[in-house]
Amino acid sequence: MININKIKILTDNYEFLIDNDDYIDLHESPQQYLISYSYIHPLTQIASELIKLNIEFTHHNCPISDESYLLINKNNFINI
């Protein structure tokens, strides 16, 4: 497990999926995920860092807009 505070690009650019009413019903176990949105977060930089650190995430097209988002499994981290 990785301390999330050591991943600066992520600590500044995520929210809890459970806090977003528009997305919460799109995924099972929303309490298990962090979310980063393409319209307000630098997804390519975040994804690059997650890949380097071998952290589980998935990329999704947003059904509400033309944007996309990352779902990041928060079980990979401590200090959340």
C-alpha positions as semicolon CSV with decimal commas, in nm:
position;residue;x (nm);y (nm);z (nm)
1;M;0,000;0,000;0,000
2;I;0,114;0,350;-0,082
3;N;0,075;0,666;0,121
4;I;-0,149;0,884;-0,097
5;N;0,024;1,197;0,034
6;K;0,340;1,095;-0,154
7;I;0,160;1,126;-0,489
8;K;0,127;1,504;-0,520
9;I;-0,050;1,499;-0,859
10;L;-0,319;1,275;-0,712
11;T;-0,363;1,440;-0,374
12;D;-0,453;1,765;-0,548
13;N;-0,681;1,607;-0,808
14;Y;-0,933;1,359;-0,676
15;E;-1,270;1,336;-0,507
16;F;-1,455;1,049;-0,343
17;L;-1,693;0,872;-0,579
18;I;-1,940;0,825;-0,294
19;D;-1,979;1,207;-0,281
20;N;-2,100;1,241;-0,641
21;D;-2,470;1,171;-0,687
22;D;-2,444;1,177;-1,067
23;Y;-2,186;0,898;-1,084
24;I;-2,256;0,693;-0,773
25;D;-2,516;0,469;-0,939
26;L;-2,292;0,391;-1,237
27;H;-2,056;0,167;-1,041
28;E;-2,079;-0,107;-0,784
29;S;-1,916;-0,034;-0,448
30;P;-1,873;0,343;-0,495
31;Q;-1,726;0,372;-0,145
32;Q;-1,422;0,183;-0,277
33;Y;-1,320;0,446;-0,537
34;L;-1,170;0,787;-0,587
35;I;-1,264;0,979;-0,901
36;S;-1,079;1,232;-1,116
37;Y;-1,268;1,423;-1,384
38;S;-1,113;1,525;-1,716
39;Y;-1,275;1,866;-1,713
40;I;-1,104;1,974;-1,389
41;H;-0,813;1,733;-1,337
42;P;-0,504;1,651;-1,551
43;L;-0,600;1,289;-1,630
44;T;-0,301;1,202;-1,847
45;Q;-0,057;1,313;-1,579
46;I;-0,251;1,130;-1,308
47;A;-0,277;0,812;-1,518
48;S;0,095;0,824;-1,597
49;E;0,182;0,844;-1,227
50;L;-0,061;0,566;-1,136
51;I;0,088;0,340;-1,404
52;K;0,442;0,408;-1,279
53;L;0,336;0,311;-0,927
54;N;0,129;0,010;-1,042
55;I;-0,191;0,146;-0,888
56;E;-0,522;0,005;-1,008
57;F;-0,747;0,244;-1,200
58;T;-0,989;0,245;-1,492
59;H;-1,081;0,507;-1,749
60;H;-1,447;0,571;-1,837
61;N;-1,643;0,786;-2,080
62;C;-1,890;1,007;-1,900
63;P;-2,254;0,935;-1,993
64;I;-2,353;1,284;-1,875
65;S;-2,107;1,487;-2,085
66;D;-1,842;1,451;-2,355
67;E;-1,576;1,422;-2,088
68;S;-1,417;1,121;-1,920
69;Y;-1,299;1,024;-1,575
70;L;-1,069;0,788;-1,386
71;L;-1,185;0,555;-1,114
72;I;-0,903;0,479;-0,873
73;N;-0,930;0,194;-0,626
74;K;-0,866;0,357;-0,288
75;N;-0,771;0,020;-0,136
76;N;-0,426;0,086;-0,285
77;F;-0,362;0,367;-0,038
78;I;-0,313;0,451;0,325
79;N;-0,396;0,792;0,473
80;I;-0,721;0,851;0,290
